[in-house]
Structure formats: C-alpha cells, structure tokens
Amino acid sequence: MTQLKLTPLKIKLLLHIYSIAAPFTHPDKPIYEMAKEEFIHHSLAERSDHGCGYRILPRGVAFVNMILATPLPLESEVFIDPRNGTIVDIP
C-alpha cells in the first residue's frame, strides 16, 4: 500500500467527514474525488448514505485524534550564524 500524502485540503476533508454531517461545498471537483478515494483506499473513510456521503472509520478516527493531539510548537527566538548555519538559542 502506498503512503498517504497529506495536503491542507485532505486534512480539511478528513476533518469534515469526522465532524460535520453536511454535504461538501464542492463535491464534484476532481481534487475532492481523488482525496476521498484515497481515504477509502487507506481505510480512513467509506461511502455512506448519510451526512456528507462518507463515514469515518476507526483508522480515520485514530488519525484525526493524532492530529488533534499534536501541540502547537513553542515560540522561541534563535540566531542563525551566517558563517556556518548553526542555530544559536537566544535566551
């Protein structure tokens, strides 16, 4: 099985399937169809007669939960030494 490569659009679509029981805004666009087919291929979602037309599967729920559990990076200032490219922390 090939690895799923995520894009912001794919993340948005997966979150939509996970959380919103309403149709997609542009369901007929080829990029949407390709993304949804990838979700099916990777067992993240399946077609459904309810809501947005897809239902998230346990693997998709686990994946969304992983995304939601990822903390935002902490902000810090660094200095990049132009002579050698090393990063120097600024306290």
N, C-alpha and C positions, 0 to 999 in steps of 0.2 A: 504494500500500500504506500502510495506517495505521501509525503508530508504536506499537511495543510499549511499554506502560507497565508497569514492574516493580513488584511488591509483595514484601514479605518471603516470602510464600507461594510466589510464582512463582520467586523465586531458589532457595528450598529445593527445589522440584520439579525445576528445571533441574539443580541440583547432584546431586539423587538420580538422575536419568536419566544424568548424566555419570559418576557414581562407584559406584552401588550396583546390583548385578544381583539385586534382590529386589523383590517387589511393593510397591506403595504401601500405606500403612496404611489409608487411606480412599479407595480408588479410585472409589467410586460417588458421592461427594459432587459436586454440580453445580459448585462452585468449582474443583475439581480438573479436571473435564472441560473447563471453559471455558479454564483455563490451558493444558492440553495441546493443545487445538485451536488456541490462539494460537501455541504453539510450532511446530505443523505449518504454520500459515498463514505464519509468518515464517521458515520453513526452518531452524529450530533443532533440530527432532527429527522423527522419523517413527515410525509404529507398527511394532512388531516382535513376533515370536512368542517372544522370549527375554527373560529377566530381568524387568524391571518392565513389559514390554509396549511399551516405547518405546526407540528408539535415537537417540543424539545424532548430529547431522550436523556436517560441518566448520564450518559457520557457528556452531552451538551451542558447539562446542569452542573456537572463537576467542573467543566471547563469555564463556564460563566462564574462559578463560585471562586475559581482560582484567579480570574481577572479581578473580581470584586475585592478579593483579599490582598491584592498587591498594594502595598503602601506607596504613597507618593514619595519621591526622593526628597531628602532633606536639602535645604538650600545651604550652600557654603561658598565662600569665595576662595578662589585659587589663583595662583600666578603661574603662567607657563613660561618657563625660562626659554627665551628665543634662541639661546646658543645651542641647547641640546634637546629641547622639547620636553624636559621633565616638568612634572607638576609639583609646585610648592604650595602647601597649605598656608592660608593666611588666617592666623588665629583671631 
